[in-house]
């Protein structure tokens, strides 16, 4: 998988995921909504760790400023 998330985006997603986990652990969110918050937190943490967002791929968005791989032609 190619990375399509910048480091700033990854940090923001990780912090948002940690925030949602903290909301659940402090019982601020009630039972029915807590399941949805856990799922959102998991998705945010996983995409931050992987560096790839499937939704970005669908829409052709790329916030990564990674160096492009140069192919050498012989």
C-alpha positions, 0 to 999 in steps of 0.5 A: 500500500502506498502512503497517502496521509501526511505526518501531520494528518497521521498525528491528528488522527492518532490524537483524535483516536486517543481522545475518543478512547478517553471519552469511552474510558471516562464513561462520558459517552453512553452505551449505544453511542460508545460502540460507534465511538470505539469503532471510529477510534479504532479506524482513526488509530489504524489509519494513522499507523498504516499511513493509508486511508481508503477513503482518500484512495477512493477520492484520489486525495494524497496529503503525503509529501513523501518523495516519489520513487524514481524509476531508472531506465536502462 
